[in-house]
Amino acid sequence: MDVLRVLAVLVAALFVLGAPGLPTVLALRLRPLTALAVVTPVSAVLIAASAELGHLLSIPWTVLSPLVLGLVLGGLLWSAGIGRRRSRHTHRAGAAPEPVAHDAAHDAPGAMPPTATATTTLTGVPETALGHVLATRRGRAATIVLGLAIGGGYILLRALDMMGGLFRVNQTYDNVFHLNAVRHILRHGDSSAWTVGGMTALPGNETYYPALWHQTVSLVVQSSGQEIILASNVVMLLLGTLVWPLALMALVRTGTSAGPVGWMAAGALAGVTSAFPLSMMSWGILLPYLFSLTMMPLVLMLIVHLVGLAPTGEQRLRGRQLVVLLPAVCGAVALAHPQGVFVALVICIPVLVWATFAAAGDLVRRRPRDGRRLVAVGALTALAVVVALDGWHRFRPPLTSAVWEPNATLLQALGQTVSLAPNATPAWLPLGVVVVALTSAALIGSRSRWLVIAFVAAGAMSVATRATPVGDLRYLLTGNWYSDNNRITVMLATAAVPLLAVGLDVLLRWAERLLPVLRGTAGAVLAVALCLAIIAVGYFSPSTEVSRTYLEREWRSDDLLSDDERALLLMLPEVVPEDAVIATNAWNGSSLAYAISDRQVLNIYMGFQAEPKVHLLNAELDDAATNPEVCDAADELHVDYALDFGPREIHDRSATYTGLNEISETGAAEVVLQVGDAKLLRMLPCRGTDGSMNG
């Protein structure tokens, strides 16, 4: 049954994304939400590290590798007492409940600071029955679960509607590589980034390719025993509906002084813009980049803790925890996709500069004898700027790769950015008003103004990529992403969603002071209603409609692989021997026989290095019966079968490999299996250059 198959993959995916990092997270003794949020990037780093260790030590690739490495690391951290609290007054179930922080109170003249009482409302106002509930662990957990359910559920429904089902094949160029790379790992029992990078290269020419996505999916396939397509889709959905909202909530929960409304809203609004994560679930399809960006809020969270912008309290990460988490999370982001590093620089460097000025202000106004923080933060900021500038230039692709052009005027780009519109979609005034209003609230009534700085930085990049004319300036600003508007505009969500959540939290605090009735259940209902209203404003925008049409086409068309072609590929293992090679054309989807049918193909991807005989067969395989040189090449490369999926190809191409287009009509091969117009052909015996028969 399909339900059981989905459940098997779901359980396997949750295990792979969480189990390797669990011992480390437990050893660090993190707060529950933070632990849930960081367990995936910690697992990801362990997966990548074990892949390279396995490659070096010739250890077959299985889920045991990251699990064992995770147990070793967790054991070392536990024995070293990295997560042990210095204070003897640790938080216990029977101890006084954790106070719900009161963000606005810090800036309100004459306001009292929050106290450790059990009488705090959803938005931080004391003396209500609801406050008693929310001051308990179960109450706080319920708030977080509610946010995750709203935001993750909304993203899931929209993603499934876009895809048309869990078993669908994304019909884009990159998907051929991603699916076949997973099969390449499973076939070779080696998931090194160089093994994946060597999939399309001649022996000895292997290069590095960010393979964390493929390593993760390969483990899910191994653990579940199910097909690659289903495993890939489930992992993609888990990243967008679970990892992303949890990261946003952890950022707001630990990095700001927002109350439960803020925590809940950060998760609930995770899908408020179609720009992310939905667009990265379709366009490209940029699955490694999606993986990287779903963890990006955690990078910002750790930076905020590192420079002292996070509020003090039980949620505050301690130095020893940061020592472990900062390289782990940053490493996961970089290993998933190197362009995630540039996103982190754009968002985090301005926050570091803000922290430096904040430390200077504190030194002048309140703590004239303590300049240590200013020196430390200033030195860190200076180092980060120097490294960022060097890396920005050193690792930027060549100018010839920056092929994407602007698609909006400056005014249009500003409107699209403020209204969180995806690339090349219209601005939407109602959502823009919401963004401006909540940003203003956060700026006026919250101490977490660094969120505004991060939003402005991401917004500036969004405007630049949409509107900057082609030239040196555009290449300087956007060349690190190939000047690709789609890749750059999606970074806006990382800063926008937490900012909206904190702004909403501040607005409801103000509302409670004016309307005491909101200090009880009515306030909780209003908070949820406002989140749903904001989601609705985004959902009914023209940009969402334009985006939906495009994204659905990338999943529901048959540009790459039709239903008949996929049905034929599923039948291949019954006909084609395991050691046979199939002549295929990646441009028309037939090369997915590698991923779907687990059979070796002549052309594994659209772009590849190959020996001359491969190119000869691509051009003239249909002449094998009459050209002895072609006959010999087919025999030497063990090409016993060919797939004819017709001349139509993606990107409006046609008949790239002429040797496969008329193979059934020249006498070189015979049809042995056909579904609709899709054909599997077996090569017929032919005479080689020495006069002997091959085949």
C-alpha positions as CSV (number, residue, x, y, z in Angstrom):
1,M,0.0,0.0,0.0
2,D,1.1,3.5,-0.8
3,V,0.3,4.7,2.8
4,L,2.7,2.1,4.3
5,R,5.4,3.1,1.8
6,V,5.0,6.7,2.7
7,L,5.1,5.9,6.4
8,A,8.3,3.8,6.0
9,V,10.0,6.7,4.2
10,L,8.7,9.2,6.7
11,V,10.0,7.2,9.7
12,A,13.4,6.7,7.9
13,A,13.7,10.3,7.0
14,L,13.0,11.5,10.6
15,F,15.5,9.0,11.9
16,V,18.2,10.1,9.4
17,L,17.6,13.8,10.1
18,G,17.6,13.4,13.8
19,A,19.3,10.3,15.2
20,P,23.0,11.0,14.3
21,G,22.9,14.3,16.0
22,L,20.8,13.3,19.0
23,P,23.7,12.2,21.3
24,T,25.5,15.5,20.7
25,V,22.3,17.5,21.4
26,L,21.7,15.6,24.6
27,A,25.2,16.1,25.7
28,L,24.9,19.8,25.2
29,R,21.8,19.8,27.5
30,L,20.0,22.3,25.3
31,R,16.5,23.6,26.0
32,P,13.8,21.5,24.2
33,L,13.0,23.8,21.3
34,T,16.6,24.7,20.6
35,A,17.5,21.0,20.7
36,L,14.8,20.1,18.2
37,A,15.9,22.9,15.9
38,V,19.6,22.1,15.9
39,V,19.5,18.3,15.8
40,T,19.1,18.3,12.0
41,P,22.2,20.5,11.2
42,V,24.2,18.5,13.7
43,S,23.1,15.3,12.1
44,A,23.9,16.8,8.7
45,V,27.4,17.6,9.6
46,L,27.9,14.1,11.0
47,I,26.5,12.6,7.8
48,A,28.9,14.6,5.6
49,A,31.9,13.9,7.9
50,S,31.2,10.1,8.0
51,A,30.8,10.1,4.2
52,E,34.3,11.5,3.7
53,L,35.8,9.2,6.5
54,G,34.1,6.2,4.9
55,H,35.6,7.2,1.5
56,L,39.1,7.5,3.0
57,L,38.9,4.3,5.0
58,S,36.9,2.3,2.4
59,I,34.0,1.8,4.7
60,P,30.7,0.9,2.9
61,W,28.1,3.7,3.1
62,T,25.3,2.9,5.5
63,V,23.4,4.7,8.2
64,L,25.7,3.1,10.8
65,S,28.5,5.4,9.8
66,P,26.9,8.7,11.0
67,L,25.3,7.0,13.9
68,V,28.6,5.7,15.3
69,L,30.3,9.0,14.7
70,G,27.4,10.7,16.5
71,L,27.7,8.4,19.5
72,V,31.4,9.0,19.7
73,L,31.1,12.8,19.5
74,G,28.2,12.8,22.0
75,G,30.1,10.6,24.4
76,L,33.1,12.9,24.2
77,L,31.0,16.0,24.9
78,W,29.2,14.3,27.7
79,S,32.3,13.2,29.4
80,A,33.8,16.6,29.0
81,G,30.8,18.2,30.6
82,I,30.3,20.7,27.7
83,G,26.6,21.1,28.4
84,R,26.9,21.2,32.2
85,R,25.6,24.3,33.8
86,R,27.9,26.2,36.0
87,S,25.1,27.2,38.3
88,R,23.8,24.7,40.8
89,H,20.3,26.1,40.4
90,T,19.2,24.2,37.3
91,H,15.7,24.2,36.0
92,R,13.7,21.3,37.2
93,A,10.1,20.2,36.8
94,G,9.3,21.2,40.3
95,A,11.2,24.5,40.3
96,A,9.7,27.9,39.7
97,P,8.5,28.2,36.2
98,E,10.5,30.0,33.5
99,P,9.3,33.6,33.1
100,V,7.9,34.6,29.8
101,A,10.0,37.5,28.6
102,H,8.4,40.9,28.2
103,D,10.1,42.4,25.2
104,A,8.4,45.7,25.1
105,A,8.9,46.3,28.8
106,H,12.6,46.9,28.3
107,D,12.0,50.0,26.3
108,A,8.9,51.3,28.0
109,P,9.7,54.2,30.3
110,G,9.2,53.3,33.9
111,A,8.1,49.8,33.1
112,M,8.8,47.0,35.5
113,P,11.0,44.2,34.3
114,P,9.4,40.7,33.9
115,T,9.3,38.6,37.1
116,A,9.5,34.9,37.6
117,T,5.8,34.5,38.5
118,A,3.5,31.9,37.2
119,T,0.9,34.5,36.2
120,T,1.8,35.5,32.7
121,T,-0.6,35.8,29.7
122,L,0.1,34.7,26.2
123,T,1.6,38.1,25.5
124,G,3.2,38.7,28.8
125,V,0.6,40.5,30.9
126,P,0.2,39.0,34.5
127,E,-2.8,38.0,36.6
128,T,-4.8,35.7,34.2
129,A,-5.7,32.1,34.3
130,L,-4.2,31.6,30.9
131,G,-0.9,32.9,32.2
132,H,-0.8,30.1,34.7
133,V,-1.2,27.6,31.8
134,L,1.5,29.2,29.6
135,A,4.0,29.5,32.5
136,T,4.1,25.6,32.5
137,R,6.2,23.5,30.3
138,R,3.1,22.0,28.7
139,G,1.7,25.4,28.0
140,R,4.8,26.6,26.4
141,A,5.1,23.4,24.4
142,A,1.5,23.7,23.2
143,T,2.2,27.2,22.0
144,I,5.2,26.0,19.9
145,V,3.3,23.0,18.6
146,L,0.4,25.3,17.5
147,G,2.8,27.5,15.6
148,L,4.5,24.5,14.0
149,A,1.1,23.0,13.1
150,I,-0.2,26.2,11.4
151,G,3.0,27.1,9.5
152,G,4.1,23.6,8.7
153,G,0.6,22.5,7.8
154,Y,0.1,25.4,5.5
155,I,3.4,24.8,3.7
156,L,2.6,21.1,3.4
157,L,-0.9,21.6,1.9
158,R,0.5,24.1,-0.6
159,A,3.4,21.9,-1.5
160,L,1.3,18.9,-2.0
161,D,-1.2,20.9,-4.1
162,M,1.8,22.2,-6.2
163,M,3.3,18.7,-6.6
164,G,0.1,16.8,-7.3
165,G,1.2,13.9,-5.1
166,L,4.1,12.5,-3.1
167,F,5.1,10.2,-6.0
168,R,5.4,12.9,-8.7
169,V,8.7,13.6,-10.5
170,N,9.8,17.2,-10.6
171,Q,10.2,18.1,-14.3
172,T,13.3,20.3,-14.2
173,Y,16.8,20.1,-15.4
174,D,18.6,19.7,-12.1
175,N,16.4,17.0,-10.9
176,V,18.0,14.5,-13.3
177,F,21.3,15.1,-11.5
178,H,19.9,15.0,-8.0
179,L,18.0,11.7,-8.5
180,N,20.8,10.0,-10.4
181,A,23.3,11.2,-7.8
182,V,21.5,9.3,-5.1
183,R,21.6,6.1,-7.2
184,H,25.2,6.7,-7.9
185,I,25.9,6.7,-4.1
186,L,23.9,3.6,-3.5
187,R,25.6,1.7,-6.4
188,H,29.1,2.6,-5.4
189,G,28.6,2.4,-1.6
190,D,30.5,5.6,-1.4
191,S,28.9,9.0,-0.7
192,S,31.9,11.3,-0.8
193,A,31.4,14.7,-2.3
194,W,34.1,13.8,-4.8
195,T,32.3,10.6,-5.7
196,V,29.2,12.5,-6.5
197,G,31.2,15.2,-8.3
198,G,32.8,12.5,-10.3
199,M,29.5,11.1,-11.5
200,T,29.7,13.2,-14.7
201,A,33.5,13.3,-15.0
202,L,36.1,11.1,-16.6
203,P,38.2,9.1,-14.1
204,G,40.8,11.3,-12.5
205,N,38.8,14.5,-13.1
206,E,36.6,14.2,-10.1
207,T,35.7,17.5,-8.5
208,Y,33.9,18.5,-5.3
209,Y,30.1,18.7,-5.4
210,P,28.0,19.7,-2.3
211,A,26.5,16.3,-1.7
212,L,24.9,16.6,1.7
213,W,21.4,16.4,0.1
214,H,22.2,13.3,-1.8
215,Q,24.0,11.7,1.1
216,T,20.9,12.2,3.3
217,V,18.4,10.9,0.8
218,S,20.6,7.9,0.0
219,L,20.4,6.9,3.7
220,V,16.6,7.3,3.7
221,V,16.4,5.1,0.7
222,Q,18.6,2.5,2.4
223,S,16.7,2.6,5.7
224,S,13.2,2.5,4.2
225,G,13.8,0.2,1.2
226,Q,11.7,2.5,-0.9
227,E,12.3,4.3,-4.2
228,I,14.5,7.4,-4.6
229,I,11.7,9.7,-5.9
230,L,9.5,9.1,-2.9
231,A,12.5,9.5,-0.5
232,S,13.6,12.7,-2.1
233,N,10.1,14.2,-2.0
234,V,9.6,13.3,1.7
235,V,12.9,14.7,2.8
236,M,12.2,17.9,0.8
237,L,8.8,18.3,2.5
238,L,10.3,17.6,6.0
239,L,12.9,20.3,5.5
240,G,10.2,22.8,4.5
241,T,7.5,21.9,7.0
242,L,9.5,20.9,10.0
243,V,13.1,22.0,10.0
244,W,12.4,25.5,8.6
245,P,9.6,26.5,11.1
246,L,11.5,25.0,14.0
247,A,14.6,27.1,13.1
248,L,12.5,30.2,12.9
249,M,10.8,29.6,16.3
250,A,14.2,28.8,17.9
251,L,15.5,32.1,16.6
252,V,12.6,34.1,18.0
253,R,12.4,32.0,21.2
254,T,16.1,32.3,22.2
255,G,17.3,35.4,20.2
256,T,14.6,37.8,21.1
257,S,12.6,38.7,24.2
258,A,9.3,38.0,22.5
259,G,6.6,36.1,24.4
260,P,4.6,33.1,23.3
261,V,2.8,35.1,20.6
262,G,6.2,35.7,18.9
263,W,7.3,32.0,19.2
264,M,4.0,30.8,17.8
265,A,3.9,33.4,15.0
266,A,7.4,32.6,13.9
267,G,6.3,29.1,13.1
268,A,2.8,30.0,11.9
269,L,4.1,32.6,9.4
270,A,6.9,30.3,8.0
271,G,5.1,30.0,4.7
272,V,3.7,33.6,4.4
273,T,5.7,34.2,1.2
274,S,5.7,31.8,-1.7
275,A,9.4,32.8,-2.2
276,F,10.5,30.3,0.4
277,P,10.4,27.5,0.9
278,L,7.9,26.7,-1.9
279,S,9.9,28.2,-4.8
280,M,13.0,26.2,-3.9
281,M,10.9,23.1,-3.8
282,S,10.2,23.6,-7.5
283,W,12.4,26.0,-9.4
284,G,15.7,24.5,-10.5
285,I,15.1,22.2,-8.6
286,L,17.6,23.6,-6.1
287,L,17.3,21.0,-3.4
288,P,20.8,21.5,-1.9
289,Y,20.1,25.2,-1.7
290,L,16.8,24.5,0.0
291,F,18.5,22.3,2.5
292,S,21.0,25.1,3.2
293,L,18.5,27.9,3.6
294,T,16.1,26.0,5.9
295,M,18.9,26.0,8.5
296,M,19.8,29.7,8.0
297,P,17.7,31.1,10.9
298,L,19.9,29.0,13.2
299,V,23.1,30.7,11.9
300,L,21.5,34.1,12.7
301,M,20.4,32.8,16.1
302,L,23.9,31.7,17.0
303,I,25.5,34.9,15.9
304,V,23.0,36.9,18.0
305,H,24.0,34.8,21.0
306,L,27.7,35.1,20.2
307,V,27.7,38.9,20.2
308,G,25.4,39.3,23.2
309,L,22.3,40.5,21.5
310,A,20.2,37.6,22.8
311,P,18.3,38.3,26.1
312,T,19.6,36.7,29.3
313,G,17.7,33.8,30.9
314,E,17.2,30.1,30.7
315,Q,17.1,30.1,26.9
316,R,20.5,31.9,26.5
317,L,23.1,29.6,25.0
318,R,26.3,29.4,27.0
319,G,29.8,29.7,25.6
320,R,30.6,26.0,25.6
321,Q,27.4,25.2,23.7
322,L,28.2,27.9,21.2
323,V,31.7,26.4,20.6
324,V,30.0,23.2,19.4
325,L,26.9,24.5,17.7
326,L,28.4,27.4,15.7
327,P,30.8,25.3,13.6
328,A,28.2,22.5,13.4
329,V,25.4,24.7,12.1
330,C,27.6,26.9,9.9
331,G,29.2,23.7,8.5
332,A,25.9,22.2,7.7
333,V,24.8,25.3,5.9
334,A,28.0,25.4,3.9
335,L,28.1,21.7,3.1
336,A,24.5,21.7,1.9
337,H,25.3,24.4,-0.5
338,P,28.2,26.9,-0.6
339,Q,26.0,29.8,-1.6
340,G,24.4,29.5,1.8
341,V,27.6,31.0,3.1
342,F,27.1,34.1,1.1
343,V,23.5,34.4,2.3
344,A,24.8,34.2,5.9
345,L,27.3,36.9,5.2
346,V,24.6,39.2,3.8
347,I,22.4,38.7,6.8
348,C,24.8,38.4,9.6
349,I,27.6,40.9,8.9
350,P,25.2,43.9,9.3
351,V,24.0,42.3,12.6
352,L,27.6,42.1,13.8
353,V,28.1,45.8,12.9
354,W,24.9,46.6,14.8
355,A,26.2,44.7,17.8
356,T,29.5,46.6,17.7
357,F,27.6,50.0,17.8
358,A,25.3,48.7,20.5
359,A,28.3,47.6,22.6
360,A,29.8,51.1,22.1
361,G,26.6,52.7,23.2
362,D,26.3,50.6,26.3
363,L,29.9,51.4,27.1
364,V,29.2,55.2,26.9
365,R,25.8,55.2,28.6
366,R,25.8,52.5,31.2
367,R,29.0,50.5,31.7
368,P,32.0,52.8,31.3
369,R,34.3,50.4,33.1
370,D,33.6,47.4,31.0
371,G,35.0,47.6,27.5
372,R,35.7,43.9,27.1
373,R,32.5,43.3,25.2
374,L,33.1,46.1,22.8
375,V,36.7,44.9,22.2
376,A,35.5,41.3,21.6
377,V,32.6,42.2,19.4
378,G,34.5,44.8,17.5
379,A,37.4,42.5,16.8
380,L,35.0,39.7,15.7
381,T,33.2,42.1,13.4
382,A,36.4,43.4,11.9
383,L,37.6,39.9,11.3
384,A,34.3,38.8,9.8
385,V,34.3,41.8,7.4
386,V,37.8,41.1,6.2
387,V,37.1,37.4,5.7
388,A,33.8,38.1,4.0
389,L,35.3,40.6,1.5
390,D,38.1,38.2,0.7
391,G,35.7,35.2,0.3
392,W,33.2,37.3,-1.7
393,H,35.8,38.0,-4.4
394,R,37.8,34.8,-4.2
395,F,34.9,32.4,-4.6
396,R,32.7,34.3,-7.0
397,P,32.0,32.4,-10.2
398,P,33.4,34.0,-13.4
399,L,31.5,36.8,-15.1
400,T,30.4,34.5,-17.9
401,S,28.3,32.5,-15.3
402,A,26.4,35.6,-14.1
403,V,23.8,35.3,-16.9
404,W,20.6,36.4,-15.1
405,E,19.3,39.8,-16.0
406,P,17.1,42.2,-14.0
407,N,13.4,41.9,-14.5
408,A,11.9,45.0,-12.6
409,T,12.4,48.7,-12.3
410,L,13.8,50.1,-9.1
411,L,10.3,51.1,-7.9
412,Q,8.8,47.8,-8.8
413,A,11.7,46.0,-7.0
414,L,11.1,48.0,-3.9
415,G,7.4,47.1,-3.9
416,Q,8.1,43.5,-4.5
417,T,10.6,43.3,-1.8
418,V,8.5,45.0,0.9
419,S,5.5,42.8,0.0
420,L,7.7,39.7,0.1
421,A,6.8,38.8,-3.5
422,P,8.8,36.0,-5.2
423,N,11.0,36.7,-8.2
424,A,9.2,38.2,-11.2
425,T,5.8,38.4,-9.5
426,P,3.7,41.5,-8.8
427,A,3.9,43.5,-5.6
428,W,0.9,43.3,-3.2
429,L,0.0,46.4,-1.3
430,P,-2.0,44.7,1.5
431,L,0.9,42.5,2.5
432,G,3.3,45.4,2.1
433,V,1.2,47.4,4.6
434,V,1.4,44.4,7.0
435,V,5.1,44.2,6.7
436,V,5.6,47.9,7.2
437,A,3.3,48.0,10.2
438,L,4.9,45.0,12.0
439,T,8.4,46.2,11.2
440,S,7.5,49.6,12.7
441,A,6.2,47.9,15.8
442,A,9.3,45.8,16.2
443,L,11.5,48.9,15.7
444,I,9.6,51.0,18.2
445,G,8.6,48.4,20.8
446,S,11.3,45.7,20.8
447,R,14.9,45.5,21.8
448,S,15.4,43.1,18.9
449,R,16.0,45.9,16.4
450,W,18.8,43.8,14.8
451,L,16.0,41.9,13.0
452,V,15.2,45.1,11.1
453,I,18.9,45.4,10.2
454,A,18.9,41.9,8.9
455,F,15.7,42.5,6.9
456,V,17.1,45.7,5.4
457,A,20.2,43.8,4.3
458,A,18.3,40.9,2.7
459,G,15.9,43.4,1.2
460,A,18.7,45.4,-0.3
461,M,20.0,42.3,-2.1
462,S,16.4,41.5,-3.3
463,V,16.2,45.0,-4.8
464,A,19.6,44.8,-6.3
465,T,19.1,41.5,-8.1
466,R,15.7,42.5,-9.4
467,A,16.6,46.0,-10.7
468,T,20.4,46.5,-11.0
469,P,21.3,46.7,-14.8
470,V,23.8,44.2,-16.2
471,G,27.3,45.4,-15.6
472,D,30.2,45.5,-13.1
473,L,28.0,46.6,-10.2
474,R,25.5,43.8,-10.7
475,Y,28.2,41.3,-11.0
476,L,29.9,42.6,-7.8
477,L,26.7,42.4,-5.8
478,T,25.0,39.3,-7.2
479,G,27.6,37.3,-9.1
480,N,28.1,34.9,-6.2
481,W,24.7,33.5,-7.1
482,Y,25.3,33.7,-10.9
483,S,23.2,36.8,-10.6
484,D,20.2,34.4,-10.3
485,N,17.2,36.4,-9.1
486,N,15.5,33.3,-7.8
487,R,18.4,32.3,-5.5
488,I,18.8,35.8,-4.1
489,T,15.3,36.9,-3.4
490,V,14.5,33.8,-1.3
491,M,16.9,35.0,1.4
492,L,14.4,37.6,2.3
493,A,12.2,35.1,4.2
494,T,15.0,34.3,6.8
495,A,14.9,37.9,8.1
496,A,11.2,38.7,7.3
497,V,9.4,36.0,9.1
498,P,11.1,36.5,12.6
499,L,10.6,40.3,12.2
500,L,6.9,39.8,11.5
501,A,6.6,37.5,14.5
502,V,8.3,40.0,16.9
503,G,6.3,42.9,15.5
504,L,3.0,41.0,16.0
505,D,4.1,40.2,19.6
506,V,4.7,43.9,20.3
507,L,1.3,44.9,18.7
508,L,-0.6,42.5,20.9
509,R,1.2,43.7,24.0
510,W,0.1,47.3,23.2
511,A,-3.4,46.0,22.5
512,E,-3.6,44.3,25.9
513,R,-2.8,47.6,27.7
514,L,-5.7,49.3,25.9
515,L,-8.1,46.3,26.1
516,P,-7.8,44.3,29.3
517,V,-10.1,41.6,27.9
518,L,-7.2,40.5,25.7
519,R,-5.3,39.5,28.7
520,G,-7.1,36.1,28.8
521,T,-8.2,33.6,26.2
522,A,-9.4,36.3,23.9
523,G,-5.8,37.4,23.4
524,A,-4.7,33.9,22.4
525,V,-7.6,33.6,20.0
526,L,-6.7,37.0,18.5
527,A,-3.1,36.1,18.1
528,V,-4.0,32.9,16.1
529,A,-6.6,34.8,14.1
530,L,-4.1,37.5,13.2
531,C,-1.6,34.9,12.0
532,L,-4.2,33.3,9.9
533,A,-5.2,36.6,8.5
534,I,-1.7,37.5,7.5
535,I,-1.3,34.1,5.9
536,A,-4.6,34.7,4.0
537,V,-3.3,38.1,2.8
538,G,-0.3,36.5,1.4
539,Y,-2.2,33.5,-0.1
540,F,-4.7,35.7,-2.0
541,S,-2.0,38.0,-3.5
542,P,-1.5,38.2,-7.2
543,S,2.2,37.2,-6.7
544,T,1.0,33.9,-5.1
545,E,-1.2,33.2,-8.1
546,V,1.6,33.8,-10.6
547,S,4.0,31.8,-8.5
548,R,1.5,28.9,-8.1
549,T,1.0,28.6,-11.9
550,Y,4.7,28.4,-12.5
551,L,5.5,26.0,-9.7
552,E,2.7,23.7,-10.6
553,R,3.9,23.5,-14.2
554,E,7.3,22.3,-12.9
555,W,5.7,19.3,-11.2
556,R,2.6,18.5,-13.2
557,S,3.8,18.8,-16.8
558,D,5.4,15.9,-18.7
559,D,8.3,18.0,-20.1
560,L,10.9,15.7,-18.7
561,L,9.1,12.4,-17.9
562,S,5.6,11.4,-18.9
563,D,3.4,8.9,-17.1
564,D,4.0,6.3,-19.9
565,E,7.7,6.8,-19.8
566,R,7.8,6.4,-16.0
567,A,5.7,3.3,-16.3
568,L,8.2,1.9,-18.8
569,L,11.1,2.7,-16.5
570,L,9.5,0.8,-13.6
571,M,9.2,-2.3,-15.8
572,L,12.9,-2.2,-17.0
573,P,14.3,-4.4,-14.1
574,E,12.2,-7.3,-15.3
575,V,13.7,-7.1,-18.8
576,V,17.1,-5.5,-18.7
577,P,19.9,-7.5,-16.9
578,E,21.7,-5.8,-14.1
579,D,25.0,-5.6,-15.9
580,A,23.6,-4.1,-19.1
581,V,24.1,-0.5,-20.2
582,I,21.2,1.4,-21.7
583,A,21.7,4.2,-24.3
584,T,19.7,7.2,-23.1
585,N,19.2,10.9,-23.5
586,A,19.1,12.9,-20.3
587,W,17.3,15.8,-22.1
588,N,14.2,13.7,-22.6
589,G,14.2,12.0,-19.2
590,S,15.3,8.5,-20.3
591,S,18.5,8.8,-18.3
592,L,16.3,8.6,-15.2
593,A,16.5,4.8,-15.8
594,Y,19.6,5.1,-13.6
595,A,17.6,6.4,-10.6
596,I,14.3,4.7,-11.2
597,S,15.2,1.4,-12.8
598,D,18.7,0.9,-11.1
599,R,20.3,0.2,-14.5
600,Q,23.5,1.7,-15.8
601,V,22.9,4.4,-18.5
602,L,25.2,5.7,-21.2
603,N,24.5,9.4,-20.4
604,I,23.8,10.1,-16.8
605,Y,23.1,13.8,-17.0
606,M,22.9,16.6,-19.6
607,G,26.4,17.9,-18.9
608,F,29.1,15.4,-18.7
609,Q,32.6,14.3,-19.7
610,A,32.9,11.2,-21.7
611,E,35.3,9.3,-23.9
612,P,34.9,9.7,-27.7
613,K,33.1,6.4,-28.1
614,V,30.2,7.7,-26.0
615,H,29.8,10.7,-28.2
616,L,30.0,8.5,-31.2
617,L,27.1,6.4,-30.0
618,N,25.1,9.4,-29.1
619,A,25.3,10.6,-32.7
620,E,25.3,7.4,-34.7
621,L,24.0,4.4,-32.6
622,D,21.2,4.0,-35.1
623,D,23.8,3.1,-37.7
624,A,25.3,0.2,-35.7
625,A,24.0,-2.3,-38.3
626,T,25.9,-0.6,-41.1
627,N,28.8,1.1,-39.4
628,P,31.4,-1.3,-38.0
629,E,33.0,1.4,-35.9
630,V,29.7,2.1,-34.1
631,C,29.1,-1.6,-33.7
632,D,32.5,-2.0,-31.9
633,A,31.9,1.0,-29.7
634,A,28.5,-0.3,-28.6
635,D,30.1,-3.7,-27.8
636,E,33.0,-2.3,-25.9
637,L,30.7,-0.1,-23.8
638,H,28.3,-3.0,-23.2
639,V,25.4,-1.0,-24.7
640,D,22.8,-3.7,-25.2
641,Y,19.7,-1.6,-24.9
642,A,18.4,1.8,-25.8
643,L,15.5,4.0,-24.8
644,D,13.5,5.9,-27.3
645,F,11.4,8.6,-25.6
646,G,11.0,10.6,-28.8
647,P,12.6,13.9,-30.0
648,R,10.9,16.3,-27.5
649,E,13.2,17.5,-24.7
650,I,13.1,20.0,-21.9
651,H,13.9,23.7,-22.4
652,D,12.3,23.4,-25.9
653,R,15.1,21.4,-27.2
654,S,14.7,18.6,-29.7
655,A,16.6,15.4,-30.7
656,T,19.9,16.3,-29.1
657,Y,21.3,12.8,-29.6
658,T,20.6,11.9,-33.2
659,G,21.7,8.3,-32.8
660,L,18.7,7.5,-30.6
661,N,16.0,9.1,-32.7
662,E,15.4,6.5,-35.4
663,I,17.1,3.5,-33.9
664,S,14.0,1.3,-34.2
665,E,13.7,2.1,-37.9
666,T,17.2,1.4,-39.1
667,G,17.5,-2.3,-38.2
668,A,20.0,-1.6,-35.4
669,A,17.6,-2.6,-32.7
670,E,14.3,-4.1,-32.0
671,V,11.5,-3.0,-29.7
672,V,11.1,-5.3,-26.7
673,L,8.9,-3.2,-24.5
674,Q,6.6,-0.3,-25.2
675,V,4.2,1.9,-23.2
676,G,2.4,4.5,-25.2
677,D,5.1,6.1,-27.4
678,A,7.9,5.2,-25.0
679,K,10.1,2.3,-26.2
680,L,12.8,0.0,-24.9
681,L,14.9,-1.4,-27.7
682,R,17.4,-4.3,-27.6
683,M,20.5,-3.9,-29.8
684,L,20.7,-6.5,-32.6
685,P,23.9,-8.3,-33.5
686,C,26.1,-6.3,-35.8
687,R,29.5,-6.7,-37.6
688,G,32.5,-5.0,-36.2
689,T,35.6,-3.6,-37.9
690,D,37.3,-7.0,-37.7
691,G,34.5,-8.7,-39.6
692,S,33.2,-10.6,-36.6
693,M,29.7,-10.4,-35.2
694,N,29.0,-8.5,-31.9
695,G,26.0,-8.9,-29.7
